[in-house]
Amino acid sequence: MHGRQLLGRVDQKILIPRRRPHSVMAREKLAPRCRPLGYAPVIAAFARPVGRDGAPMPPHGIASMTRENCRRSCCGTESIWRYMKRPEECRACVIADARCWLRTLARSDIDRDETIGSIHKEFRRAGLAELI
């Protein structure tokens, strides 16, 4: 997206997969430079860390998307769908991303046990229990 901002106005469609619920990342920069700008609702689950005070800690969090959400949302966006057609590679990336994110649980302001419980609850609710 950052490189795209340098190209000026180009009559093309830009579709950004949402990594956070309700995110409209870079809208102010990209909207005047393309037609149209869209945000794909690909998230199946989004779990936030829980602080020591018991409150969720936005904007931090881990999102997981399903191949079906991606296929439905990114229809016609061949580069994304080509990647999503390889389920073994997609699953490996999701697991690697989740493991990387879990390292944030070492932060002193995060309640590790509550955060893990929150992650399990959110991913089970979304039918993604096998990823946790």
Buried (B, 14 or more C-beta within 10 A) or exposed (E): EEEBEEEEEEEEEBBBBBBBEEBEBBEEEBEEBBEEBEBBBBBBBBBBBBBEEEEBBEEBBBBBBBBEBBBEBBEEBEEBBEBBEEEEEBEEEBEEEBEEBBEBBEBEEBBBEBBBEBBEEBBEEBEBEEBB
